[in-house]
Amino acid sequence: MYCPLFAQHVSVNELEVTDQKTTAIVFPNEIQAVDLGSNHIIAQKVNGTENVLLVKAASQSFDETNLTVITKAGIIYQFDVT
């Protein structure tokens, strides 16, 4: 059985975070999955919403990492986090 594969182009966005400020990212669709590249950053959805993600550094200094968010619409958002 032939099963075609489809790939989408994923743009990589730059995201700068600190341990002193929280960054809110608003997505156009409900968040389905979040993957943190390392434990140097923390992220959580805002209570009462399904499309807002809060991101913060877990420590004062850390190596560059990444964050991947997949929405219910199947769109993948990729961030390089510094």
LINGI-V650583 format. One line per field, one symbol per residue. ss: DSSP state (@ for helix, = for strand, . for the rest). psi: psi as a letter, one per 20 degrees, with the letter a starting at -180 (. if undefined). burial: # if it has 9 or more other C-alpha atoms within 8 Angstrom, else .. Layout:
ss=???
psi=???
burial=???
This chain:
ss=...........====.......====....======....=====......======.......=======....======.
psi=ppoqppqqpoqpqpopqriiqpppppqirppgqppphrjiqqqqqppirijpppqqqirgqqqqarpppprhijppppppp.
burial=................###..#....#.###..#.#...####.##...##########.....########...#######
